[in-house]
Amino acid sequence: MTFAHVDTLSRRLRTAVGRASGADPADTAARVLDAVMAAVPGASAGALLLMNPHTGLFWSGAVTALPAASCHPFFEVELSGDTDSFRRMATTRAPARALRLKNTNPALLDRVVEPFGFTDEVRAVLPDGAVTWGGVSLWRGGGMFTADDEALLDSVAATAGAVLRGSVVAALDRGVAGPATRGMLLVEDGRVVEARLDGLGLGQELTDTDVRQYRHVDHLAVLATADPGFSTVIRTADGRWISAHGIELAPGRVAVTLTAATPAELLGARVAGSGLSVREIEVTRLLCRGLSDAEIAAELFLSPHTVHDHVRAIRAKLGVRSRAAVVSLVFTDAYFDAFLATAAIRHAGQG
């Protein structure tokens, strides 16, 4: 690997930032994946998974040249909790790195990579600061990835993570309002046996089992099997945030309900996306409870001057000018406006 390779890939990713302005996160993921694949010699297929920084589960993603049938076993291995799974790497705060699987993850190699005609995989998590926003997995159909390939991915992981974060934050800022959404999947023994997906944009995944794209339905089916009482949020191709909840009906039989995500379910991602530190999150929580700087200082055993500096940093990161605006951004904008937009009864204003 040379610095020229790193610089070329970084420039391609920065170009993706410009082109992705206003794009859906899945479209941004596809652009990032294309740039990474073009820079890594021998990469013949790949996937980039967008990860919820609050739960570590997958929101959406992009796929290139991977057979649709590989998605279900891929998710099964990912959700098994293996040390090299993207979620485990994020949960344990592992440094951004790429991994070859021949010796480190034989389950993924045996069940997913080799059965579909590939010989090796290299992967990396994609953080922005302390928060992981995605994971990229590249496959090749002949030979093995090298240490240079691993180092190249590792060197640009933070740039890619920043691109993904920016796209997700923009999508969250555009709001969660949308058409009324109701849906259901019935999962038996890890497979969808019945579905009601009217207007959800997921029907093609069931009717066309060969479509080569990120497959939400496969992900949800595996989630329902691994954790029948799961709760998560996904991002559909038509730009909606969808909340999914599992309800175990009987052993091996799970109903998955699908509804429009609430602002509360996306609040963790909004906070993570703003770049607040752990201490700043603590200060924000107390600030939103109405505590003064002195009261926050006493609660956290800090000096009032330090709290004042934290509040100033919080305002800057959230892009607001006052303490009241912080509360408005976290609560009023997220909850009250959504309540008004969805209220069945309209209250007439008083003149």
C-alpha positions as YAML, in Angstrom:
chain: A
units: angstrom
residues:
- id: 1
  name: MET
  ca: [0.00, 0.00, 0.00]
- id: 2
  name: THR
  ca: [1.19, 3.52, -0.75]
- id: 3
  name: PHE
  ca: [0.09, 6.92, 0.44]
- id: 4
  name: ALA
  ca: [-1.09, 7.51, -3.12]
- id: 5
  name: HIS
  ca: [-3.63, 4.71, -2.79]
- id: 6
  name: VAL
  ca: [-4.92, 6.14, 0.48]
- id: 7
  name: ASP
  ca: [-5.10, 9.65, -0.95]
- id: 8
  name: THR
  ca: [-6.96, 8.44, -4.05]
- id: 9
  name: LEU
  ca: [-9.56, 6.59, -2.01]
- id: 10
  name: SER
  ca: [-9.97, 9.49, 0.40]
- id: 11
  name: ARG
  ca: [-10.58, 11.85, -2.53]
- id: 12
  name: ARG
  ca: [-13.16, 9.47, -3.98]
- id: 13
  name: LEU
  ca: [-14.93, 9.33, -0.66]
- id: 14
  name: ARG
  ca: [-14.88, 13.13, -0.32]
- id: 15
  name: THR
  ca: [-16.37, 13.30, -3.82]
- id: 16
  name: ALA
  ca: [-19.08, 10.96, -2.60]
- id: 17
  name: VAL
  ca: [-19.83, 13.49, 0.14]
- id: 18
  name: GLY
  ca: [-20.49, 16.22, -2.41]
- id: 19
  name: ARG
  ca: [-22.55, 14.07, -4.72]
- id: 20
  name: ALA
  ca: [-24.51, 12.63, -1.82]
- id: 21
  name: SER
  ca: [-25.76, 15.99, -0.59]
- id: 22
  name: GLY
  ca: [-29.42, 15.41, 0.16]
- id: 23
  name: ALA
  ca: [-29.21, 11.75, -0.91]
- id: 24
  name: ASP
  ca: [-30.84, 8.94, 1.02]
- id: 25
  name: PRO
  ca: [-28.39, 7.12, 3.33]
- id: 26
  name: ALA
  ca: [-28.69, 3.91, 1.27]
- id: 27
  name: ASP
  ca: [-27.70, 5.84, -1.87]
- id: 28
  name: THR
  ca: [-24.74, 7.32, -0.01]
- id: 29
  name: ALA
  ca: [-23.76, 3.84, 1.15]
- id: 30
  name: ALA
  ca: [-23.78, 2.68, -2.48]
- id: 31
  name: ARG
  ca: [-21.48, 5.54, -3.52]
- id: 32
  name: VAL
  ca: [-19.06, 4.81, -0.68]
- id: 33
  name: LEU
  ca: [-19.08, 1.09, -1.50]
- id: 34
  name: ASP
  ca: [-18.32, 1.81, -5.17]
- id: 35
  name: ALA
  ca: [-15.38, 4.03, -4.21]
- id: 36
  name: VAL
  ca: [-13.95, 1.45, -1.81]
- id: 37
  name: MET
  ca: [-14.34, -1.43, -4.26]
- id: 38
  name: ALA
  ca: [-12.62, 0.55, -7.01]
- id: 39
  name: ALA
  ca: [-9.61, 1.15, -4.75]
- id: 40
  name: VAL
  ca: [-9.10, -2.39, -3.42]
- id: 41
  name: PRO
  ca: [-7.51, -4.71, -6.01]
- id: 42
  name: GLY
  ca: [-9.36, -7.97, -6.56]
- id: 43
  name: ALA
  ca: [-12.60, -6.92, -4.86]
- id: 44
  name: SER
  ca: [-15.32, -8.45, -7.03]
- id: 45
  name: ALA
  ca: [-18.34, -8.02, -4.73]
- id: 46
  name: GLY
  ca: [-19.21, -6.21, -1.56]
- id: 47
  name: ALA
  ca: [-21.74, -4.90, 0.94]
- id: 48
  name: LEU
  ca: [-21.90, -1.80, 3.08]
- id: 49
  name: LEU
  ca: [-24.23, -1.94, 6.08]
- id: 50
  name: LEU
  ca: [-25.53, 1.18, 7.81]
- id: 51
  name: MET
  ca: [-25.59, 0.62, 11.57]
- id: 52
  name: ASN
  ca: [-27.80, 2.23, 14.16]
- id: 53
  name: PRO
  ca: [-25.35, 3.80, 16.65]
- id: 54
  name: HIS
  ca: [-27.90, 3.28, 19.40]
- id: 55
  name: THR
  ca: [-28.41, -0.49, 18.98]
- id: 56
  name: GLY
  ca: [-25.66, -1.68, 16.62]
- id: 57
  name: LEU
  ca: [-28.32, -3.27, 14.39]
- id: 58
  name: PHE
  ca: [-28.57, -2.58, 10.66]
- id: 59
  name: TRP
  ca: [-30.70, 0.23, 9.27]
- id: 60
  name: SER
  ca: [-30.13, -0.37, 5.59]
- id: 61
  name: GLY
  ca: [-27.24, -0.77, 3.21]
- id: 62
  name: ALA
  ca: [-25.93, -1.32, -0.28]
- id: 63
  name: VAL
  ca: [-24.90, -4.48, -2.13]
- id: 64
  name: THR
  ca: [-22.79, -4.95, -5.26]
- id: 65
  name: ALA
  ca: [-22.55, -8.24, -7.19]
- id: 66
  name: LEU
  ca: [-23.56, -10.41, -4.23]
- id: 67
  name: PRO
  ca: [-26.24, -13.06, -4.85]
- id: 68
  name: ALA
  ca: [-29.52, -12.46, -3.02]
- id: 69
  name: ALA
  ca: [-29.33, -15.93, -1.49]
- id: 70
  name: SER
  ca: [-26.21, -14.94, 0.45]
- id: 71
  name: CYS
  ca: [-28.08, -12.32, 2.51]
- id: 72
  name: HIS
  ca: [-29.93, -14.65, 4.86]
- id: 73
  name: PRO
  ca: [-26.88, -16.71, 5.95]
- id: 74
  name: PHE
  ca: [-24.82, -13.52, 6.14]
- id: 75
  name: PHE
  ca: [-27.26, -12.03, 8.64]
- id: 76
  name: GLU
  ca: [-27.37, -15.31, 10.58]
- id: 77
  name: VAL
  ca: [-23.62, -15.25, 11.09]
- id: 78
  name: GLU
  ca: [-23.60, -11.52, 11.84]
- id: 79
  name: LEU
  ca: [-26.25, -11.85, 14.55]
- id: 80
  name: SER
  ca: [-24.61, -14.90, 16.13]
- id: 81
  name: GLY
  ca: [-22.41, -12.59, 18.18]
- id: 82
  name: ASP
  ca: [-19.12, -13.73, 16.67]
- id: 83
  name: THR
  ca: [-16.08, -11.72, 17.72]
- id: 84
  name: ASP
  ca: [-15.58, -10.37, 14.20]
- id: 85
  name: SER
  ca: [-19.20, -9.37, 13.58]
- id: 86
  name: PHE
  ca: [-19.73, -5.69, 12.87]
- id: 87
  name: ARG
  ca: [-22.00, -5.33, 15.87]
- id: 88
  name: ARG
  ca: [-19.47, -6.90, 18.24]
- id: 89
  name: MET
  ca: [-16.69, -4.69, 16.89]
- id: 90
  name: ALA
  ca: [-18.86, -1.62, 17.50]
- id: 91
  name: THR
  ca: [-20.07, -2.76, 20.92]
- id: 92
  name: THR
  ca: [-16.57, -3.46, 22.20]
- id: 93
  name: ARG
  ca: [-15.29, -0.17, 20.76]
- id: 94
  name: ALA
  ca: [-12.74, -2.07, 18.73]
- id: 95
  name: PRO
  ca: [-10.49, 0.23, 16.70]
- id: 96
  name: ALA
  ca: [-11.35, 0.52, 13.04]
- id: 97
  name: ARG
  ca: [-9.64, -2.34, 11.28]
- id: 98
  name: ALA
  ca: [-10.00, -4.77, 8.43]
- id: 99
  name: LEU
  ca: [-10.14, -8.52, 8.98]
- id: 100
  name: ARG
  ca: [-9.34, -11.51, 6.82]
- id: 101
  name: LEU
  ca: [-11.64, -14.43, 7.59]
- id: 102
  name: LYS
  ca: [-9.68, -17.51, 6.58]
- id: 103
  name: ASN
  ca: [-8.40, -17.99, 10.12]
- id: 104
  name: THR
  ca: [-10.46, -15.51, 12.15]
- id: 105
  name: ASN
  ca: [-14.04, -16.32, 11.11]
- id: 106
  name: PRO
  ca: [-14.38, -19.80, 9.57]
- id: 107
  name: ALA
  ca: [-18.17, -19.82, 10.10]
- id: 108
  name: LEU
  ca: [-18.65, -16.87, 7.76]
- id: 109
  name: LEU
  ca: [-16.16, -18.32, 5.29]
- id: 110
  name: ASP
  ca: [-17.78, -21.76, 5.27]
- id: 111
  name: ARG
  ca: [-21.44, -20.69, 5.31]
- id: 112
  name: VAL
  ca: [-21.45, -17.49, 3.29]
- id: 113
  name: VAL
  ca: [-18.29, -16.76, 1.34]
- id: 114
  name: GLU
  ca: [-17.21, -20.06, -0.23]
- id: 115
  name: PRO
  ca: [-20.71, -21.48, -0.99]
- id: 116
  name: PHE
  ca: [-21.37, -18.54, -3.31]
- id: 117
  name: GLY
  ca: [-18.16, -18.82, -5.29]
- id: 118
  name: PHE
  ca: [-15.89, -16.49, -3.35]
- id: 119
  name: THR
  ca: [-12.58, -17.28, -1.71]
- id: 120
  name: ASP
  ca: [-11.99, -14.56, 0.87]
- id: 121
  name: GLU
  ca: [-13.50, -11.53, 2.56]
- id: 122
  name: VAL
  ca: [-12.00, -8.41, 4.07]
- id: 123
  name: ARG
  ca: [-14.03, -6.12, 6.34]
- id: 124
  name: ALA
  ca: [-13.81, -2.97, 8.38]
- id: 125
  name: VAL
  ca: [-16.03, -0.97, 10.69]
- id: 126
  name: LEU
  ca: [-16.61, 2.66, 9.74]
- id: 127
  name: PRO
  ca: [-16.58, 5.06, 12.69]
- id: 128
  name: ASP
  ca: [-16.84, 8.79, 13.03]
- id: 129
  name: GLY
  ca: [-15.18, 9.62, 16.31]
- id: 130
  name: ALA
  ca: [-16.33, 7.17, 18.98]
- id: 131
  name: VAL
  ca: [-19.48, 6.14, 17.12]
- id: 132
  name: THR
  ca: [-19.67, 3.42, 14.47]
- id: 133
  name: TRP
  ca: [-22.00, 4.21, 11.57]
- id: 134
  name: GLY
  ca: [-21.44, 1.22, 9.33]
- id: 135
  name: GLY
  ca: [-19.40, -1.74, 8.24]
- id: 136
  name: VAL
  ca: [-18.00, -2.64, 4.84]
- id: 137
  name: SER
  ca: [-17.38, -6.17, 3.60]
- id: 138
  name: LEU
  ca: [-15.50, -6.91, 0.36]
- id: 139
  name: TRP
  ca: [-15.36, -10.34, -1.28]
- id: 140
  name: ARG
  ca: [-13.14, -11.68, -4.03]
- id: 141
  name: GLY
  ca: [-13.57, -14.64, -6.34]
- id: 142
  name: GLY
  ca: [-9.95, -15.77, -6.51]
- id: 143
  name: GLY
  ca: [-6.97, -15.55, -4.17]
- id: 144
  name: MET
  ca: [-6.72, -13.89, -0.81]
- id: 145
  name: PHE
  ca: [-6.81, -10.30, 0.35]
- id: 146
  name: THR
  ca: [-3.50, -8.98, 1.63]
- id: 147
  name: ALA
  ca: [-2.34, -7.02, 4.61]
- id: 148
  name: ASP
  ca: [-2.10, -4.00, 2.30]
- id: 149
  name: ASP
  ca: [-5.82, -4.32, 1.55]
- id: 150
  name: GLU
  ca: [-6.54, -4.42, 5.26]
- id: 151
  name: ALA
  ca: [-4.37, -1.38, 5.90]
- id: 152
  name: LEU
  ca: [-5.98, 0.56, 3.04]
- id: 153
  name: LEU
  ca: [-9.47, 0.01, 4.41]
- id: 154
  name: ASP
  ca: [-8.35, 0.86, 7.91]
- id: 155
  name: SER
  ca: [-6.75, 4.10, 6.74]
- id: 156
  name: VAL
  ca: [-9.95, 5.47, 5.21]
- id: 157
  name: ALA
  ca: [-12.49, 3.96, 7.61]
- id: 158
  name: ALA
  ca: [-12.94, 7.21, 9.52]
- id: 159
  name: THR
  ca: [-13.48, 9.19, 6.30]
- id: 160
  name: ALA
  ca: [-16.14, 6.72, 5.19]
- id: 161
  name: GLY
  ca: [-17.74, 6.82, 8.64]
- id: 162
  name: ALA
  ca: [-17.97, 10.61, 8.47]
- id: 163
  name: VAL
  ca: [-19.67, 10.39, 5.07]
- id: 164
  name: LEU
  ca: [-22.24, 7.93, 6.41]
- id: 165
  name: ARG
  ca: [-22.85, 9.95, 9.55]
- id: 166
  name: GLY
  ca: [-23.48, 13.10, 7.55]
- id: 167
  name: SER
  ca: [-26.01, 11.37, 5.32]
- id: 168
  name: VAL
  ca: [-27.88, 9.77, 8.25]
- id: 169
  name: VAL
  ca: [-27.98, 13.03, 10.21]
- id: 170
  name: ALA
  ca: [-29.36, 14.85, 7.16]
- id: 171
  name: ALA
  ca: [-32.05, 12.19, 6.80]
- id: 172
  name: LEU
  ca: [-32.95, 12.50, 10.48]
- id: 173
  name: ASP
  ca: [-33.12, 16.29, 10.17]
- id: 174
  name: ARG
  ca: [-35.60, 15.92, 7.31]
- id: 175
  name: GLY
  ca: [-37.95, 14.42, 9.89]
- id: 176
  name: VAL
  ca: [-39.86, 11.21, 10.40]
- id: 177
  name: ALA
  ca: [-43.26, 12.31, 9.15]
- id: 178
  name: GLY
  ca: [-44.69, 10.32, 6.28]
- id: 179
  name: PRO
  ca: [-47.67, 8.29, 5.13]
- id: 180
  name: ALA
  ca: [-49.42, 6.18, 7.75]
- id: 181
  name: THR
  ca: [-47.55, 2.91, 7.93]
- id: 182
  name: ARG
  ca: [-48.75, -0.50, 9.08]
- id: 183
  name: GLY
  ca: [-47.33, -3.88, 8.20]
- id: 184
  name: MET
  ca: [-46.67, -7.37, 9.48]
- id: 185
  name: LEU
  ca: [-44.38, -10.31, 8.84]
- id: 186
  name: LEU
  ca: [-45.01, -13.80, 10.15]
- id: 187
  name: VAL
  ca: [-41.74, -15.66, 10.64]
- id: 188
  name: GLU
  ca: [-41.51, -19.41, 11.20]
- id: 189
  name: ASP
  ca: [-38.17, -21.10, 11.78]
- id: 190
  name: GLY
  ca: [-36.29, -18.14, 10.37]
- id: 191
  name: ARG
  ca: [-38.34, -17.74, 7.17]
- id: 192
  name: VAL
  ca: [-41.15, -15.36, 6.26]
- id: 193
  name: VAL
  ca: [-44.29, -17.42, 5.65]
- id: 194
  name: GLU
  ca: [-46.85, -14.59, 5.55]
- id: 195
  name: ALA
  ca: [-46.65, -10.84, 5.06]
- id: 196
  name: ARG
  ca: [-48.73, -7.70, 4.84]
- id: 197
  name: LEU
  ca: [-46.54, -4.94, 3.48]
- id: 198
  name: ASP
  ca: [-48.97, -2.55, 1.79]
- id: 199
  name: GLY
  ca: [-47.20, 0.66, 0.87]
- id: 200
  name: LEU
  ca: [-44.04, -0.19, 2.79]
- id: 201
  name: GLY
  ca: [-41.73, -0.53, -0.19]
- id: 202
  name: LEU
  ca: [-40.57, -3.97, 0.95]
- id: 203
  name: GLY
  ca: [-42.83, -6.13, -1.18]
- id: 204
  name: GLN
  ca: [-40.31, -6.55, -4.01]
- id: 205
  name: GLU
  ca: [-37.99, -8.40, -1.65]
- id: 206
  name: LEU
  ca: [-40.64, -11.09, -1.22]
- id: 207
  name: THR
  ca: [-41.92, -11.25, -4.79]
- id: 208
  name: ASP
  ca: [-38.46, -11.15, -6.39]
- id: 209
  name: THR
  ca: [-36.18, -13.35, -4.31]
- id: 210
  name: ASP
  ca: [-33.31, -12.83, -6.75]
- id: 211
  name: VAL
  ca: [-33.19, -9.04, -6.48]
- id: 212
  name: ARG
  ca: [-29.64, -8.01, -5.57]
- id: 213
  name: GLN
  ca: [-30.06, -5.29, -2.99]
- id: 214
  name: TYR
  ca: [-29.96, -4.90, 0.75]
- id: 215
  name: ARG
  ca: [-32.73, -7.22, 1.94]
- id: 216
  name: HIS
  ca: [-34.59, -5.84, 4.97]
- id: 217
  name: VAL
  ca: [-36.95, -8.81, 5.03]
- id: 218
  name: ASP
  ca: [-34.09, -11.30, 5.44]
- id: 219
  name: HIS
  ca: [-32.57, -9.18, 8.19]
- id: 220
  name: LEU
  ca: [-35.88, -8.97, 10.08]
- id: 221
  name: ALA
  ca: [-36.50, -12.72, 9.71]
- id: 222
  name: VAL
  ca: [-33.11, -13.52, 11.21]
- id: 223
  name: LEU
  ca: [-33.61, -10.95, 13.98]
- id: 224
  name: ALA
  ca: [-36.95, -12.54, 14.86]
- id: 225
  name: THR
  ca: [-35.28, -15.94, 15.17]
- id: 226
  name: ALA
  ca: [-32.27, -14.71, 17.18]
- id: 227
  name: ASP
  ca: [-34.36, -12.52, 19.51]
- id: 228
  name: PRO
  ca: [-38.15, -12.98, 19.22]
- id: 229
  name: GLY
  ca: [-38.79, -9.88, 21.32]
- id: 230
  name: PHE
  ca: [-36.48, -7.56, 19.35]
- id: 231
  name: SER
  ca: [-37.10, -3.89, 18.59]
- id: 232
  name: THR
  ca: [-35.27, -1.96, 15.90]
- id: 233
  name: VAL
  ca: [-35.62, 0.73, 13.25]
- id: 234
  name: ILE
  ca: [-34.98, 0.35, 9.54]
- id: 235
  name: ARG
  ca: [-34.72, 2.83, 6.69]
- id: 236
  name: THR
  ca: [-36.74, 1.81, 3.61]
- id: 237
  name: ALA
  ca: [-35.85, 2.54, 0.01]
- id: 238
  name: ASP
  ca: [-38.63, 5.13, -0.24]
- id: 239
  name: GLY
  ca: [-37.07, 7.18, 2.56]
- id: 240
  name: ARG
  ca: [-39.10, 6.21, 5.60]
- id: 241
  name: TRP
  ca: [-37.95, 5.27, 9.08]
- id: 242
  name: ILE
  ca: [-39.83, 2.12, 10.08]
- id: 243
  name: SER
  ca: [-40.05, 0.66, 13.57]
- id: 244
  name: ALA
  ca: [-40.04, -3.15, 13.77]
- id: 245
  name: HIS
  ca: [-41.00, -5.14, 16.87]
- id: 246
  name: GLY
  ca: [-41.02, -8.90, 17.36]
- id: 247
  name: ILE
  ca: [-43.77, -10.73, 19.26]
- id: 248
  name: GLU
  ca: [-43.28, -14.44, 19.94]
- id: 249
  name: LEU
  ca: [-46.51, -16.34, 19.25]
- id: 250
  name: ALA
  ca: [-45.10, -19.81, 19.85]
- id: 251
  name: PRO
  ca: [-41.64, -21.41, 19.82]
- id: 252
  name: GLY
  ca: [-40.20, -20.75, 16.38]
- id: 253
  name: ARG
  ca: [-43.15, -18.55, 15.36]
- id: 254
  name: VAL
  ca: [-42.80, -14.76, 15.59]
- id: 255
  name: ALA
  ca: [-44.96, -11.87, 14.40]
- id: 256
  name: VAL
  ca: [-43.04, -8.76, 13.35]
- id: 257
  name: THR
  ca: [-45.09, -5.56, 13.48]
- id: 258
  name: LEU
  ca: [-44.04, -2.62, 11.30]
- id: 259
  name: THR
  ca: [-45.06, 0.97, 12.00]
- id: 260
  name: ALA
  ca: [-43.73, 4.46, 11.35]
- id: 261
  name: ALA
  ca: [-40.80, 5.15, 13.69]
- id: 262
  name: THR
  ca: [-41.43, 7.71, 16.40]
- id: 263
  name: PRO
  ca: [-39.06, 10.61, 17.13]
- id: 264
  name: ALA
  ca: [-38.26, 8.98, 20.48]
- id: 265
  name: GLU
  ca: [-36.97, 5.86, 18.70]
- id: 266
  name: LEU
  ca: [-34.58, 7.99, 16.66]
- id: 267
  name: LEU
  ca: [-33.46, 10.27, 19.47]
- id: 268
  name: GLY
  ca: [-30.39, 8.14, 20.28]
- id: 269
  name: ALA
  ca: [-29.19, 8.43, 16.69]
- id: 270
  name: ARG
  ca: [-29.81, 12.18, 16.67]
- id: 271
  name: VAL
  ca: [-27.70, 12.60, 19.81]
- id: 272
  name: ALA
  ca: [-24.94, 10.36, 18.47]
- id: 273
  name: GLY
  ca: [-25.03, 12.16, 15.15]
- id: 274
  name: SER
  ca: [-24.51, 15.54, 16.75]
- id: 275
  name: GLY
  ca: [-21.11, 14.42, 18.02]
- id: 276
  name: LEU
  ca: [-21.83, 15.03, 21.72]
- id: 277
  name: SER
  ca: [-19.34, 13.46, 24.09]
- id: 278
  name: VAL
  ca: [-20.46, 11.19, 26.94]
- id: 279
  name: ARG
  ca: [-20.10, 14.07, 29.41]
- id: 280
  name: GLU
  ca: [-21.97, 16.45, 27.10]
- id: 281
  name: ILE
  ca: [-24.83, 13.94, 26.85]
- id: 282
  name: GLU
  ca: [-25.03, 13.87, 30.67]
- id: 283
  name: VAL
  ca: [-25.09, 17.68, 30.77]
- id: 284
  name: THR
  ca: [-27.77, 17.79, 28.05]
- id: 285
  name: ARG
  ca: [-29.96, 15.38, 30.00]
- id: 286
  name: LEU
  ca: [-29.81, 17.55, 33.11]
- id: 287
  name: LEU
  ca: [-30.18, 20.77, 31.13]
- id: 288
  name: CYS
  ca: [-33.39, 19.41, 29.58]
- id: 289
  name: ARG
  ca: [-34.68, 18.70, 33.10]
- id: 290
  name: GLY
  ca: [-34.43, 22.43, 33.80]
- id: 291
  name: LEU
  ca: [-31.32, 22.44, 36.00]
- id: 292
  name: SER
  ca: [-29.10, 25.52, 36.12]
- id: 293
  name: ASP
  ca: [-25.36, 25.39, 35.51]
- id: 294
  name: ALA
  ca: [-24.75, 25.41, 39.27]
- id: 295
  name: GLU
  ca: [-27.23, 22.59, 39.83]
- id: 296
  name: ILE
  ca: [-25.72, 20.54, 37.00]
- id: 297
  name: ALA
  ca: [-22.26, 21.14, 38.47]
- id: 298
  name: ALA
  ca: [-23.40, 19.83, 41.85]
- id: 299
  name: GLU
  ca: [-25.05, 16.80, 40.28]
- id: 300
  name: LEU
  ca: [-21.96, 15.85, 38.24]
- id: 301
  name: PHE
  ca: [-19.32, 17.04, 40.75]
- id: 302
  name: LEU
  ca: [-17.97, 19.61, 38.30]
- id: 303
  name: SER
  ca: [-17.24, 23.30, 38.58]
- id: 304
  name: PRO
  ca: [-19.90, 25.71, 37.25]
- id: 305
  name: HIS
  ca: [-17.25, 27.07, 34.86]
- id: 306
  name: THR
  ca: [-16.71, 23.59, 33.39]
- id: 307
  name: VAL
  ca: [-20.45, 23.09, 33.01]
- id: 308
  name: HIS
  ca: [-20.72, 26.47, 31.28]
- id: 309
  name: ASP
  ca: [-18.06, 25.35, 28.80]
- id: 310
  name: HIS
  ca: [-19.92, 22.07, 28.20]
- id: 311
  name: VAL
  ca: [-23.20, 23.90, 27.56]
- id: 312
  name: ARG
  ca: [-21.46, 26.23, 25.11]
- id: 313
  name: ALA
  ca: [-20.00, 23.20, 23.28]
- id: 314
  name: ILE
  ca: [-23.41, 21.51, 23.23]
- id: 315
  name: ARG
  ca: [-25.04, 24.58, 21.70]
- id: 316
  name: ALA
  ca: [-22.32, 24.75, 19.05]
- id: 317
  name: LYS
  ca: [-22.62, 21.07, 18.11]
- id: 318
  name: LEU
  ca: [-26.42, 21.22, 17.96]
- id: 319
  name: GLY
  ca: [-26.31, 24.48, 16.01]
- id: 320
  name: VAL
  ca: [-28.46, 26.50, 18.44]
- id: 321
  name: ARG
  ca: [-27.86, 29.70, 20.44]
- id: 322
  name: SER
  ca: [-29.58, 29.15, 23.77]
- id: 323
  name: ARG
  ca: [-30.36, 26.59, 26.45]
- id: 324
  name: ALA
  ca: [-34.04, 26.82, 25.54]
- id: 325
  name: ALA
  ca: [-33.18, 26.00, 21.95]
- id: 326
  name: VAL
  ca: [-31.37, 22.85, 23.10]
- id: 327
  name: VAL
  ca: [-34.55, 21.69, 24.84]
- id: 328
  name: SER
  ca: [-36.59, 22.64, 21.80]
- id: 329
  name: LEU
  ca: [-34.35, 20.66, 19.48]
- id: 330
  name: VAL
  ca: [-34.33, 17.56, 21.64]
- id: 331
  name: PHE
  ca: [-37.98, 17.57, 22.68]
- id: 332
  name: THR
  ca: [-40.26, 20.19, 21.16]
- id: 333
  name: ASP
  ca: [-39.14, 19.75, 17.57]
- id: 334
  name: ALA
  ca: [-38.98, 15.98, 17.86]
- id: 335
  name: TYR
  ca: [-42.21, 15.34, 19.74]
- id: 336
  name: PHE
  ca: [-44.65, 18.25, 19.58]
- id: 337
  name: ASP
  ca: [-44.44, 18.89, 15.84]
- id: 338
  name: ALA
  ca: [-44.81, 15.17, 15.16]
- id: 339
  name: PHE
  ca: [-47.83, 15.11, 17.49]
- id: 340
  name: LEU
  ca: [-49.49, 17.96, 15.62]
- id: 341
  name: ALA
  ca: [-48.77, 16.38, 12.25]
- id: 342
  name: THR
  ca: [-50.41, 13.09, 13.21]
- id: 343
  name: ALA
  ca: [-53.21, 14.25, 15.52]
- id: 344
  name: ALA
  ca: [-56.63, 12.93, 14.54]
- id: 345
  name: ILE
  ca: [-58.37, 15.93, 16.17]
- id: 346
  name: ARG
  ca: [-57.46, 19.44, 15.05]
- id: 347
  name: HIS
  ca: [-57.80, 22.13, 17.69]
- id: 348
  name: ALA
  ca: [-58.92, 25.48, 16.33]
- id: 349
  name: GLY
  ca: [-56.79, 28.45, 17.32]
- id: 350
  name: GLN
  ca: [-58.33, 31.14, 19.49]
- id: 351
  name: GLY
  ca: [-58.33, 34.67, 18.19]
...
